[in-house]
Amino acid sequence: MANQNLKISGQVSNEKIDNTALVEAIADMRKEFTHEAQNKVINTALRCTFLVPAVIEKNQELVADGDNHVQFQDKQTAKFLLINKPVKDENGNDKTLTYFPIFTSREELAKITTDQKYVPFAMKFSDVANLTENTPNVEGFVLDPFTREHNLPFTKPMLESIKQTLIKYRADREAAKAAEANGEAKPDITVSSTDEQ
């Protein structure tokens, strides 16, 4: 297998992926779970690029050009690897949840054991979230699923919550810019505690 990263566009990329800040933020959150620590993990993850293993399949399809001449063209498709987690449902019955495994580094990616020949795609958080959102029967994705210290699941409901928060933040920011452009005063917001009174 070639030692390469493929961007979601399929272009070869040799960029260095460094997610040390995210791994450290997860470790801090595990030591002391607070709202601030959770937000730091999410905000850091939003700026990260991950390695997502996929099997590339080459097929041929008939393609017609502008003059209606038909020819075979190679078509590549990527099938992303999945991992299953057995759990019990609310009635105590066995159930399997399916996730995309994503990795913070090549060292973490090397922990995957499969006979399938895969290549790692370099994907931003938003790309992985979009892939997850548009894939039925997948519960979410798991960051570094084979390392107990910093593996972290992102479920579809969590991703939807993050998406709605980002949409609201963007709308609020645009409204503030529009108000400033129209000559309206910026809101004067101060935070004080009752101890100061």
Backbone bond lengths (Angstrom), bond angles and torsions (degrees), N, CA, C in turn:
res aa  C-N    CA-C-N  psi(-1)  N-CA   C-N-CA  omega(-1)  CA-C   N-CA-C  phi
1 M - - - 1.458 - - 1.525 108.94 -
2 A 1.296 116.80 134.25 1.457 121.50 178.95 1.521 109.36 -69.81
3 N 1.300 115.57 145.92 1.449 121.02 179.21 1.524 107.77 -90.11
4 Q 1.314 115.73 86.89 1.460 119.12 -175.29 1.522 110.08 -146.15
5 N 1.302 114.43 156.60 1.457 121.51 171.10 1.511 107.05 -108.23
6 L 1.310 117.19 140.84 1.454 121.09 173.82 1.511 107.81 -114.54
7 K 1.319 116.28 127.47 1.454 119.01 174.65 1.519 108.06 -71.14
8 I 1.312 116.87 165.73 1.469 120.26 -178.15 1.523 110.37 -58.77
9 S 1.332 116.87 -26.99 1.466 119.56 177.57 1.521 111.40 -73.04
10 G 1.341 116.96 -11.06 1.454 121.05 179.84 1.511 113.19 94.54
11 Q 1.332 118.55 -1.18 1.452 121.02 179.33 1.521 109.72 -79.02
12 V 1.317 115.99 142.96 1.456 120.41 179.02 1.518 108.93 -70.47
13 S 1.320 115.55 135.89 1.449 120.72 179.83 1.520 108.76 -134.43
14 N 1.306 116.47 133.41 1.458 120.86 176.20 1.521 110.79 -108.09
15 E 1.326 116.42 22.03 1.454 119.43 -178.40 1.524 110.55 -63.89
16 K 1.316 114.87 146.24 1.465 121.31 177.45 1.514 107.55 -81.60
17 I 1.311 114.90 127.69 1.461 119.34 179.04 1.520 107.70 -101.33
18 D 1.334 115.71 120.07 1.459 121.13 -178.70 1.526 108.68 -126.90
19 N 1.312 115.86 107.00 1.462 121.53 179.61 1.525 111.46 -113.89
20 T 1.341 116.08 30.65 1.463 121.29 -179.42 1.520 111.21 -57.62
21 A 1.327 117.52 -41.53 1.471 120.78 -178.43 1.526 110.82 -61.19
22 L 1.326 117.16 -38.16 1.467 120.49 179.08 1.526 110.98 -68.88
23 V 1.321 116.86 -44.77 1.470 120.76 179.47 1.529 109.61 -59.85
24 E 1.341 117.11 -41.96 1.467 121.08 178.11 1.526 111.62 -66.28
25 A 1.337 117.22 -39.75 1.475 120.64 179.05 1.527 110.70 -64.13
26 I 1.344 116.94 -39.02 1.469 120.50 177.95 1.528 109.98 -65.78
27 A 1.344 116.94 -42.52 1.471 120.51 178.63 1.524 110.30 -61.08
28 D 1.338 117.69 -42.98 1.466 121.39 178.19 1.522 110.90 -62.54
29 M 1.339 116.96 -41.93 1.465 120.96 179.53 1.533 110.70 -64.35
30 R 1.334 116.69 -37.21 1.463 120.27 179.27 1.526 111.67 -68.19
31 K 1.345 116.75 -31.82 1.465 120.41 178.98 1.523 110.33 -70.08
32 E 1.324 115.36 -44.49 1.466 120.32 -179.11 1.524 108.41 -145.12
33 F 1.331 115.25 105.39 1.456 120.05 -177.28 1.522 109.81 -80.13
34 T 1.326 115.06 112.61 1.461 121.71 175.35 1.520 107.90 -132.60
35 H 1.317 115.55 165.28 1.473 120.87 177.02 1.534 109.91 -61.36
36 E 1.339 116.49 -39.35 1.464 120.79 -179.70 1.531 110.68 -65.70
37 A 1.334 116.74 -41.99 1.467 120.36 179.88 1.526 110.52 -65.18
38 Q 1.332 116.97 -39.98 1.465 121.31 177.94 1.530 110.37 -63.79
39 N 1.327 117.23 -44.03 1.465 121.06 178.45 1.522 111.44 -63.03
40 K 1.333 117.14 -37.37 1.467 120.09 178.86 1.525 109.99 -63.97
41 V 1.333 117.68 -41.40 1.464 121.09 178.14 1.526 109.66 -61.35
42 I 1.325 117.12 -48.52 1.469 120.60 -177.79 1.525 110.84 -63.89
43 N 1.328 117.13 -46.91 1.473 120.11 -178.92 1.525 111.85 -63.67
44 T 1.322 117.19 -35.93 1.465 120.62 177.13 1.524 110.04 -69.80
45 A 1.334 117.03 -44.37 1.472 121.15 -179.61 1.527 111.51 -60.23
46 L 1.321 117.32 -36.20 1.463 121.40 -179.19 1.532 112.41 -60.70
47 R 1.330 117.43 -24.52 1.470 121.28 -178.21 1.524 112.22 -99.38
48 C 1.327 118.44 2.16 1.469 122.05 -173.94 1.529 112.57 -90.50
49 T 1.320 113.50 157.45 1.458 123.04 169.85 1.518 106.46 -115.27
50 F 1.328 116.68 133.58 1.460 122.26 -174.91 1.518 110.64 -118.06
51 L 1.318 115.90 162.85 1.452 122.51 173.24 1.516 108.08 -99.31
52 V 1.334 116.24 123.63 1.464 122.12 -177.69 1.531 107.20 -122.26
53 P 1.355 117.00 115.66 1.464 119.19 -176.77 1.525 112.13 -75.14
54 A 1.334 114.66 136.90 1.464 120.80 178.92 1.518 109.35 -143.51
55 V 1.319 115.16 147.34 1.461 122.01 174.94 1.523 106.22 -94.86
56 I 1.332 115.79 125.87 1.463 120.76 179.87 1.523 108.06 -94.44
57 E 1.314 115.60 123.83 1.462 121.02 177.56 1.514 108.77 -112.11
58 K 1.337 114.88 135.18 1.462 120.28 178.35 1.520 108.46 -104.88
59 N 1.300 115.84 125.95 1.461 122.85 176.82 1.527 108.10 -127.35
60 Q 1.292 115.70 165.71 1.456 119.25 173.87 1.516 108.41 -116.01
61 E 1.315 114.78 143.84 1.457 119.87 176.28 1.516 109.08 -137.01
62 L 1.318 114.59 154.60 1.466 120.44 177.42 1.523 108.74 -81.99
63 V 1.341 115.29 130.52 1.454 120.57 -179.30 1.525 107.78 -130.06
64 A 1.340 115.72 132.95 1.464 120.75 178.64 1.528 108.77 -98.73
65 D 1.352 116.39 136.41 1.456 119.51 176.64 1.532 109.29 -89.37
66 G 1.316 117.40 -172.05 1.468 122.21 -177.51 1.514 114.00 -61.97
67 D 1.340 117.30 -27.41 1.464 121.46 179.24 1.527 111.74 -93.40
68 N 1.321 117.01 12.40 1.464 123.67 -179.79 1.526 113.31 65.16
69 H 1.328 117.01 23.74 1.456 120.63 171.42 1.525 107.37 -81.83
70 V 1.308 116.49 130.73 1.460 120.97 -176.51 1.521 109.03 -102.54
71 Q 1.323 114.50 136.78 1.463 119.63 176.29 1.522 109.36 -146.73
72 F 1.323 115.98 160.77 1.449 120.92 176.28 1.520 109.40 -83.01
73 Q 1.321 115.99 138.61 1.458 121.88 174.88 1.519 108.07 -129.59
74 D 1.336 114.69 142.58 1.460 118.85 174.75 1.522 108.74 -72.04
75 K 1.316 114.57 136.89 1.459 120.59 177.60 1.518 107.18 -128.84
76 Q 1.319 116.28 127.03 1.454 120.42 178.30 1.517 109.58 -102.32
77 T 1.313 115.53 138.03 1.459 120.49 173.54 1.519 108.29 -125.47
78 A 1.306 115.61 147.02 1.465 121.35 178.45 1.519 108.47 -108.21
79 K 1.315 115.63 127.04 1.461 121.40 173.76 1.518 106.86 -112.21
80 F 1.328 115.50 111.55 1.456 120.16 -176.79 1.525 110.16 -74.90
81 L 1.334 114.78 139.99 1.454 119.87 179.80 1.520 109.99 -67.71
82 L 1.324 115.74 152.74 1.461 122.78 179.21 1.521 108.95 -126.65
83 I 1.318 116.02 153.38 1.458 120.67 171.08 1.518 107.80 -124.69
84 N 1.322 115.14 149.63 1.462 120.98 -178.91 1.516 109.87 -113.35
85 K 1.321 115.04 142.41 1.459 121.16 177.61 1.524 107.79 -124.50
86 P 1.350 117.06 114.06 1.461 119.24 177.29 1.538 110.11 -74.45
87 V 1.326 116.01 134.19 1.471 122.10 178.74 1.523 108.44 -141.00
88 K 1.309 116.08 172.72 1.461 122.54 173.91 1.529 107.81 -104.38
89 D 1.336 116.18 137.07 1.464 118.82 176.31 1.522 109.09 -81.91
90 E 1.339 116.42 -176.11 1.466 120.91 -176.35 1.526 113.15 -62.71
91 N 1.339 117.70 -19.64 1.468 121.31 178.36 1.528 112.42 -96.82
92 G 1.342 116.95 4.92 1.451 120.30 179.98 1.518 114.52 83.81
93 N 1.335 117.29 7.04 1.463 120.85 178.86 1.523 110.50 -84.19
94 D 1.338 115.58 149.23 1.460 120.40 177.51 1.525 109.85 -67.76
95 K 1.328 114.63 140.28 1.455 121.93 -178.83 1.528 106.75 -147.26
96 T 1.306 117.55 151.35 1.458 121.06 178.46 1.525 109.34 -119.39
97 L 1.323 115.46 129.39 1.458 122.14 175.53 1.524 108.19 -103.76
98 T 1.330 116.79 140.04 1.457 121.97 -176.54 1.531 109.78 -114.21
99 Y 1.339 114.71 135.07 1.460 121.66 -177.84 1.526 109.89 -134.81
100 F 1.352 115.49 155.53 1.451 120.86 167.70 1.533 106.61 -83.73
101 P 1.332 118.43 131.46 1.463 118.90 171.87 1.528 109.34 -86.07
102 I 1.322 117.17 132.80 1.462 120.73 175.09 1.523 107.66 -129.52
103 F 1.325 116.14 153.58 1.453 120.08 -169.42 1.518 111.61 -130.47
104 T 1.343 114.91 145.65 1.463 121.40 -178.18 1.520 112.56 -85.74
105 S 1.348 117.16 -16.69 1.459 119.84 -176.40 1.526 109.83 -157.71
106 R 1.326 115.73 168.27 1.465 120.88 175.97 1.530 110.42 -65.65
107 E 1.331 117.25 -33.42 1.468 120.93 178.59 1.523 110.29 -63.23
108 E 1.319 117.14 -41.58 1.467 120.57 177.78 1.528 110.65 -69.10
109 L 1.330 116.88 -40.91 1.462 121.44 179.42 1.530 110.91 -60.59
110 A 1.330 117.15 -35.33 1.466 121.35 -178.34 1.534 112.44 -64.83
111 K 1.324 117.85 -14.79 1.471 121.56 -179.74 1.521 113.23 -78.37
112 I 1.333 117.18 -10.52 1.462 120.04 -179.49 1.532 108.37 -74.15
113 T 1.317 116.08 136.98 1.467 120.13 178.04 1.524 108.47 -117.66
114 T 1.318 114.53 115.60 1.454 120.83 178.93 1.525 108.80 -156.37
115 D 1.313 115.93 150.80 1.465 120.60 175.59 1.529 111.24 -84.88
116 Q 1.322 116.59 -10.63 1.458 120.20 -178.14 1.523 110.07 -76.23
117 K 1.322 115.90 137.37 1.465 120.15 176.30 1.526 107.51 -81.20
118 Y 1.312 115.40 115.54 1.458 119.87 -177.16 1.521 109.73 -122.93
119 V 1.315 115.29 162.20 1.458 122.84 171.42 1.524 106.99 -124.10
120 P 1.319 117.06 147.17 1.464 119.14 178.32 1.524 111.12 -87.24
121 F 1.314 115.64 126.72 1.460 121.14 172.36 1.520 107.27 -89.71
122 A 1.326 117.28 135.92 1.457 121.86 173.16 1.525 106.82 -87.38
123 M 1.328 116.28 114.09 1.467 120.60 -175.61 1.523 110.77 -130.69
124 K 1.304 115.64 138.32 1.455 121.49 175.35 1.535 109.18 -74.68
125 F 1.322 116.07 161.32 1.467 121.67 -179.55 1.520 110.47 -53.25
126 S 1.330 117.06 -44.61 1.467 120.00 -177.27 1.528 111.61 -63.66
127 D 1.349 117.38 -34.89 1.466 120.65 177.39 1.524 111.20 -66.22
128 V 1.344 115.78 -43.47 1.466 120.14 179.73 1.533 109.87 -65.83
129 A 1.332 116.33 -41.54 1.467 120.61 178.78 1.525 110.79 -62.39
130 N 1.334 117.14 -42.23 1.459 121.75 178.92 1.528 110.85 -64.77
131 L 1.328 117.24 -44.46 1.459 121.57 176.64 1.530 110.44 -58.12
132 T 1.319 116.42 -44.73 1.465 121.94 -179.51 1.523 111.01 -64.19
133 E 1.313 115.74 -46.04 1.474 121.18 -179.05 1.530 111.53 -59.97
134 N 1.324 116.50 -34.18 1.463 120.57 -175.38 1.527 114.02 -98.07
135 T 1.322 117.29 13.18 1.460 120.93 178.60 1.519 109.28 -115.17
136 P 1.332 117.29 110.28 1.461 119.41 178.57 1.532 110.41 -66.29
137 N 1.305 116.35 157.77 1.467 124.03 176.51 1.521 114.16 65.33
138 V 1.330 117.66 15.19 1.459 121.84 173.79 1.519 106.37 -114.57
139 E 1.338 116.14 130.41 1.470 120.97 -176.71 1.523 112.56 -79.19
140 G 1.339 116.20 -24.59 1.450 120.99 -176.36 1.507 109.42 162.04
141 F 1.341 115.94 -153.09 1.460 119.93 174.01 1.510 108.83 -132.80
142 V 1.340 115.02 156.05 1.461 120.94 -179.36 1.519 108.63 -121.38
143 L 1.302 114.40 126.00 1.448 122.27 178.12 1.529 108.75 -80.78
144 D 1.319 117.64 126.69 1.469 124.53 178.91 1.532 112.07 44.52
145 P 1.333 117.55 64.48 1.466 120.89 -172.80 1.529 115.18 -65.11
146 F 1.331 118.38 -15.23 1.460 120.06 -176.22 1.524 113.48 -104.17
147 T 1.334 116.87 11.64 1.459 121.78 177.87 1.517 108.42 -124.31
148 R 1.302 115.38 108.07 1.463 120.81 -173.64 1.529 112.98 -61.07
149 E 1.332 117.37 -35.59 1.469 120.48 -174.40 1.521 113.28 -63.64
150 H 1.308 117.55 -33.61 1.469 117.21 -176.74 1.523 114.07 -139.09
151 N 1.350 117.53 24.48 1.469 116.11 172.49 1.523 108.21 -74.02
152 L 1.308 115.51 148.61 1.459 118.99 -174.22 1.522 109.72 -153.44
153 P 1.347 116.85 120.96 1.464 118.92 177.65 1.530 111.34 -84.79
154 F 1.323 115.19 144.65 1.457 122.97 170.66 1.527 105.44 -121.41
155 T 1.328 116.91 106.72 1.459 121.04 -178.29 1.524 110.34 -85.67
156 K 1.327 116.07 164.44 1.468 119.47 178.87 1.528 112.63 -57.50
157 P 1.348 119.63 -42.57 1.473 118.00 176.75 1.539 113.04 -62.11
158 M 1.341 117.27 -36.91 1.469 120.02 177.05 1.519 110.64 -64.18
159 L 1.332 115.64 -44.08 1.461 120.36 -179.73 1.520 111.26 -63.31
160 E 1.331 116.81 -38.99 1.473 120.64 177.97 1.529 110.24 -64.29
161 S 1.336 117.13 -40.67 1.459 121.31 178.36 1.528 110.85 -63.48
162 I 1.332 116.83 -44.03 1.472 121.06 177.59 1.527 109.75 -61.34
163 K 1.334 116.58 -44.11 1.470 121.71 -179.50 1.533 110.55 -60.90
164 Q 1.328 117.91 -46.06 1.469 121.03 -179.27 1.529 111.48 -64.97
165 T 1.339 116.52 -37.50 1.464 120.39 177.49 1.526 110.08 -64.18
166 L 1.327 117.18 -42.31 1.468 120.67 179.28 1.524 111.44 -66.38
167 I 1.320 117.37 -39.24 1.468 121.31 177.99 1.524 110.10 -62.51
168 K 1.337 116.74 -44.61 1.466 121.03 179.68 1.531 110.43 -64.92
169 Y 1.326 116.61 -43.30 1.461 120.69 179.20 1.525 110.59 -59.85
170 R 1.330 116.79 -46.01 1.469 121.12 -179.51 1.535 110.35 -62.93
171 A 1.331 117.31 -42.43 1.475 120.80 179.80 1.530 110.42 -64.65
172 D 1.327 117.44 -42.49 1.468 120.92 178.65 1.524 110.98 -63.55
173 R 1.337 116.78 -41.07 1.461 121.04 -179.73 1.526 110.52 -65.98
174 E 1.338 117.09 -42.19 1.466 120.49 178.84 1.526 110.89 -66.29
175 A 1.319 117.55 -37.80 1.470 120.65 177.59 1.525 110.52 -64.57
176 A 1.332 117.07 -39.71 1.466 120.66 178.61 1.526 110.77 -65.94
177 K 1.338 117.56 -40.51 1.470 120.87 177.67 1.521 110.23 -64.93
178 A 1.329 117.54 -41.81 1.466 121.23 179.81 1.525 110.31 -64.38
179 A 1.324 116.73 -41.71 1.462 120.23 179.22 1.523 110.62 -64.08
180 E 1.324 117.44 -40.34 1.459 121.06 179.12 1.532 110.70 -67.24
181 A 1.337 116.75 -39.48 1.462 121.29 179.25 1.525 111.48 -66.05
182 N 1.326 117.50 -29.73 1.461 122.17 179.20 1.526 111.90 -85.29
183 G 1.338 116.89 5.95 1.460 119.84 177.38 1.509 113.85 83.15
184 E 1.321 116.93 6.82 1.458 118.75 177.79 1.521 108.48 -77.03
185 A 1.293 115.44 145.38 1.464 120.09 -179.46 1.524 110.05 -68.78
186 K 1.322 113.57 145.46 1.459 117.97 174.39 1.520 108.07 -68.06
187 P 1.304 117.54 145.94 1.461 118.10 178.11 1.528 109.35 -66.33
188 D 1.311 115.19 139.31 1.454 121.03 179.03 1.522 107.25 -96.26
189 I 1.311 115.54 99.34 1.463 120.10 -176.18 1.514 108.38 -110.49
190 T 1.298 115.34 125.40 1.461 120.12 174.62 1.512 107.84 -128.93
191 V 1.296 114.21 148.85 1.452 119.98 178.77 1.508 107.77 -113.99
192 S 1.311 115.36 128.96 1.455 118.98 177.68 1.515 109.34 -136.22
193 S 1.301 115.82 157.36 1.448 118.91 177.61 1.515 108.94 -104.10
194 T 1.306 115.83 162.37 1.460 119.72 -179.39 1.521 111.32 -70.43
195 D 1.336 118.23 -14.93 1.463 121.29 179.54 1.520 112.22 -68.53
196 E 1.352 115.78 -24.24 1.468 119.50 -175.93 1.514 112.28 -81.29
197 Q 1.306 118.89 -9.90 1.466 120.50 -175.41 1.508 112.09 -84.31
